């Protein structure tokens, strides 16, 4: 039975979000899951040139990590949800994502480009423990021999380490773990549902030991909060200790929908920084180009000093992919 067909008891609730019109709803504690069929799975993405991505696959929209700065928050608006209030507690689940992905990978128009997984919500967030969508998604990409990157903060990715290693034999595969800073007090404020940075660093090291190439996305670098020379050095040094193959800095972006939510927090907790943010983000969602270039250059020099990626080998296939993809 669809949840919106249930009889009402008491006063009428607020209007249902648009996503509910084609969804089945499950409620687990304070979180609502909207289970929907995927209209499409491989989607174009913007503003991820740092990671070399033009296409993404996101089995979940919304994320239990509830990061204040997440640039995927505005996507909830199109679903009739609130990107501020609902992003961490109203999760859209594409229950047939793996089946749909196999069909799209087999389509003649698809050219086998690099795909990023988990751009509109961590693909290994807590919901994945229940829905287990990622094994099917990774298997589809493995069978197609299609290169991909997994972006996550969650140790749950270790559950699929063997499957990821298999995929890495036929395509370029990399897990990118997000560690923007190592200040745990700040993490509790702006990443309330995410694991501590130390857990993520340990995750990166363990993936490497299991034969899965792991890089760190230093995201986001928060202006005036995590961008000092000492703070950048502390992150890069600890990344180097994990054996990560690369570290890529990504400065905080503030698109509409994220901007208001993050700056509201900033005004309440760090009012003296609001003026500086207005200067940096006065031209749009990205910080001033000169600022971003400085951060990228600092991190690149630190990575060189600590030897990150110095022994990285170029990827090469170790076996052939099975291109006979099933549509089911």
C-alpha positions in Angstrom: 0.0 0.0 0.0 1.3 3.4 -0.9 1.8 5.6 2.2 -0.3 8.5 0.8 -3.3 6.2 0.6 -3.5 5.6 4.4 -6.4 7.2 6.3 -5.6 10.4 8.3 -5.9 10.5 12.1 -6.1 13.9 13.6 -5.3 17.2 11.8 -4.3 17.1 8.2 -0.5 17.0 7.7 1.4 19.5 5.5 1.2 18.8 1.8 3.3 15.8 0.7 6.6 16.5 -1.1 6.5 16.0 -4.9 8.8 13.0 -4.6 6.1 11.2 -2.6 3.8 11.0 -5.6 5.8 8.1 -7.0 7.4 6.7 -3.9 6.8 4.2 -1.1 7.7 5.6 2.3 9.4 3.9 5.1 10.0 5.6 8.4 12.9 4.5 10.7 13.1 6.6 13.8 13.6 10.2 12.8 14.4 9.4 9.1 12.0 8.9 6.3 13.1 6.9 3.2 11.3 7.5 -0.1 11.8 4.4 -2.2 11.5 5.3 -5.9 12.2 3.7 -9.3 15.1 5.4 -11.0 14.2 7.3 -14.2 17.9 7.5 -15.0 21.0 6.6 -13.1 24.0 8.1 -15.0 23.6 11.8 -14.7 25.7 14.7 -15.8 27.5 16.6 -13.1 29.1 20.1 -12.9 31.8 21.8 -10.9 33.8 18.7 -10.2 36.7 19.4 -12.6 39.1 18.8 -9.6 38.1 15.1 -9.6 37.9 14.7 -13.4 34.2 13.8 -13.3 31.5 14.6 -15.8 29.0 11.9 -14.9 27.7 10.6 -11.6 25.7 7.8 -10.1 23.8 8.5 -6.9 21.8 5.6 -5.4 20.7 8.0 -2.6 19.6 11.6 -2.6 20.0 13.2 0.8 22.5 12.0 3.4 22.5 11.0 7.0 25.9 12.6 7.6 24.0 16.0 7.5 27.0 18.0 6.6 26.2 21.7 6.8 28.2 22.5 3.7 27.0 19.8 1.4 26.5 21.2 -2.1 23.9 18.5 -2.8 21.4 20.1 -0.5 19.7 22.3 -3.2 18.7 19.1 -5.1 16.1 18.4 -2.4 14.2 21.5 -3.5 13.3 20.0 -6.8 11.7 17.1 -4.9 9.5 19.3 -2.8 11.8 18.8 0.2 13.7 21.3 2.3 17.4 21.2 1.6 18.1 22.6 5.1 15.7 20.8 7.3 15.1 17.6 5.4 18.5 16.8 3.7 19.7 14.5 6.6 16.3 13.0 7.5 14.4 12.5 4.2 16.5 10.2 2.0 15.4 9.2 -1.5 16.4 5.7 -2.4 16.6 4.5 -6.0 15.8 0.9 -5.3 16.4 -0.4 -8.8 19.6 1.6 -9.4 21.7 -1.4 -10.2 19.3 -2.8 -12.8 18.9 0.6 -14.4 22.6 1.1 -14.5 23.2 -2.1 -16.4 20.8 -0.9 -19.0 22.5 2.5 -19.4 26.0 1.1 -19.5 24.9 -1.2 -22.4 23.3 1.6 -24.4 25.1 2.4 -27.6 25.3 6.1 -26.8 27.3 5.5 -23.6 31.1 5.9 -24.1 32.5 4.3 -21.0 33.6 7.5 -19.3 34.7 7.8 -15.7 31.7 7.8 -13.3 31.6 9.2 -9.8 29.4 7.3 -7.3 27.8 9.1 -4.4 27.6 12.7 -5.4 24.1 13.6 -4.1 24.4 11.6 -0.9 27.1 9.3 0.5 26.7 6.0 -1.3 27.8 4.2 1.9 25.7 6.2 4.4 23.7 4.3 7.0 20.8 3.7 4.6 23.1 1.4 2.6 23.2 -1.1 5.5 19.5 -1.7 4.9 19.2 -1.3 1.1 22.5 -2.8 0.0 22.5 -1.1 -3.4 26.2 -0.7 -3.8 27.2 -4.4 -4.5 24.9 -4.4 -7.5 26.2 -1.1 -8.7 29.8 -2.1 -8.4 29.1 -5.4 -10.1 27.4 -3.7 -13.0 30.4 -1.4 -13.5 32.8 -4.3 -13.1 31.0 -6.4 -15.7 31.0 -3.5 -18.1 34.7 -2.7 -17.5 33.7 0.9 -16.8 36.0 3.1 -14.7 34.6 4.7 -11.6 35.3 6.5 -8.4 33.5 6.0 -5.1 33.2 9.0 -2.9 32.5 8.3 0.7 33.2 9.1 4.4 31.9 5.8 5.6 33.9 2.6 6.7 31.0 0.6 5.3 32.8 0.6 2.0 35.1 -2.0 3.5 32.2 -4.5 3.2 32.6 -4.3 -0.6 36.4 -4.2 -0.7 36.7 -7.6 -2.4 34.2 -6.6 -5.1 36.0 -3.3 -5.6 39.3 -5.2 -6.0 37.7 -7.4 -8.6 36.4 -4.3 -10.5 39.9 -2.8 -10.4 41.2 -5.8 -12.4 39.2 -4.7 -15.5 38.8 -0.9 -15.1 40.4 2.0 -13.3 38.8 2.1 -9.8 39.5 4.4 -7.0 37.9 5.1 -3.6 38.1 8.7 -2.6 37.7 9.3 1.1 36.7 12.8 2.1 38.9 14.3 4.9 38.8 18.0 4.8 40.2 18.7 8.2 41.2 16.8 11.4 39.7 19.1 14.0 37.1 16.8 15.7 35.3 19.6 17.5 34.7 21.4 14.2 33.7 18.0 12.6 30.9 17.6 15.3 29.6 21.1 14.4 29.6 20.9 10.6 29.6 17.1 9.9 27.4 15.9 12.8 26.6 12.5 11.3 29.9 11.6 9.8 32.7 9.4 11.3 35.7 11.2 12.8 38.6 12.0 10.5 40.8 9.4 12.2 38.3 6.7 11.3 38.3 7.8 7.7 42.1 7.9 7.6 42.2 4.4 9.0 39.7 3.4 6.3 42.0 4.7 3.6 44.9 2.7 4.9 42.9 -0.5 5.1 41.6 -0.2 1.6 45.1 0.1 0.3 46.1 -3.0 2.2 43.2 -4.9 0.6 44.3 -3.9 -2.9 41.9 -1.0 -3.5 43.5 2.3 -4.6 42.5 5.0 -2.1 42.9 8.7 -2.5 41.8 11.5 -0.1 39.6 14.4 -1.2 40.5 17.2 1.1 37.0 18.5 1.0 35.9 21.0 1.9 38.7 23.4 2.9 36.7 25.9 4.9 38.0 29.5 4.5 39.3 31.0 7.8 38.5 27.8 9.7 40.7 25.1 8.2 42.9 26.8 5.7 45.9 27.9 7.8 49.3 26.6 6.8 49.5 24.5 10.0 46.0 23.0 9.4 46.7 22.1 5.8 50.0 20.5 6.8 48.4 18.5 9.5 45.9 16.9 7.1 48.4 16.2 4.4 50.9 14.7 6.8 48.3 12.3 8.2 47.0 11.5 4.7 50.6 10.5 3.7 50.8 8.1 6.6 47.8 6.2 5.2 49.6 5.4 2.0 47.0 7.3 -0.1 47.7 7.5 -3.8 46.7 11.1 -4.0 45.3 14.1 -2.1 43.0 16.6 -3.9 41.9 19.8 -2.2 38.4 21.1 -2.8 37.5 24.5 -1.4 34.1 25.0 0.0 31.4 25.8 -2.6 28.2 27.7 -1.6 25.5 27.2 -4.2 22.0 28.6 -3.5 20.4 26.4 -0.9 23.6 25.5 0.7 24.8 29.1 1.1 21.9 30.2 3.3 22.2 27.2 5.6 26.0 27.3 6.0 26.2 31.1 6.4 23.4 31.0 9.0 25.5 28.7 11.0 28.6 30.8 10.4 26.8 34.0 11.6 25.7 32.3 14.8 29.0 30.6 15.6 31.7 32.8 14.0 30.1 36.2 13.2 33.4 37.9 12.7 34.0 35.8 9.6 30.9 36.7 7.7 32.4 39.7 6.1 35.4 37.7 4.8 33.0 35.1 3.3 31.1 37.9 1.6 34.3 39.0 0.0 35.3 35.5 -1.1 31.9 34.4 -2.4 30.7 37.8 -3.7 30.8 36.6 -7.3 29.0 33.3 -7.0 29.1 29.8 -5.4 32.8 29.4 -5.7 35.4 31.2 -3.7 37.6 33.8 -5.5 39.9 32.1 -8.0 43.0 33.5 -6.4 42.1 32.0 -3.1 41.4 28.6 -4.6 44.6 28.7 -6.5 46.6 29.4 -3.4 45.1 26.5 -1.5 45.6 24.1 -4.4 49.2 25.2 -4.7 49.9 24.8 -0.9 48.4 21.3 -0.8 50.3 20.3 -4.0 53.6 21.4 -2.4 52.8 19.6 0.8 51.9 16.4 -1.0 55.2 16.6 -2.9 57.1 17.1 0.4 55.4 14.1 2.0 55.8 11.9 -1.0 52.0 11.3 -1.7 51.6 9.6 -5.0 55.4 9.4 -5.7 55.2 5.6 -6.1 51.8 5.5 -7.7 51.7 3.1 -10.7 49.7 3.8 -13.8 46.6 1.6 -13.9 46.5 -1.3 -16.4 43.9 -4.0 -16.9 44.7 -7.4 -15.4 41.8 -9.2 -17.0 39.0 -8.6 -19.5 35.6 -7.3 -18.6 32.4 -9.3 -19.3 30.6 -7.0 -21.7 27.6 -9.2 -22.0 25.5 -7.0 -19.7 22.2 -8.2 -18.4 19.4 -5.7 -18.3 17.9 -7.2 -15.2 
